[in-house]
Amino acid sequence: MTATAQIHFVGFRGDEYWSAVKVWGLPDHYHIGWDKRAVSEVAAHDVVVFAVRDDRQPLSVHNCPNTREEGSDPNWRPQNK
């Protein structure tokens, strides 16, 4: 059985999300930041799309939350258009 490549979006907060969706389609996984947890969830055959920089950027010192409460930061994740 072969695994299907998953699409991971990292760090998208605004309209650039929709530009990436036009190219890559909707992501299978969304990571608020590039941290140890995000790295551990990416398989060798997966595709990782960064809003800023690339996988050579330093990992976040702190783990990023899986989710943010609605209303805490209205720009953290784009709304459906």
Secondary structure as GFF3:
##gff-version 3
##sequence-region A 1 81
A	DSSP	beta_strand	7	10	.	.	.	ID=ss1
A	DSSP	alpha_helix	16	24	.	.	.	ID=ss2
A	DSSP	beta_strand	29	31	.	.	.	ID=ss3
A	DSSP	alpha_helix	36	41	.	.	.	ID=ss4
A	DSSP	beta_strand	47	50	.	.	.	ID=ss5
###
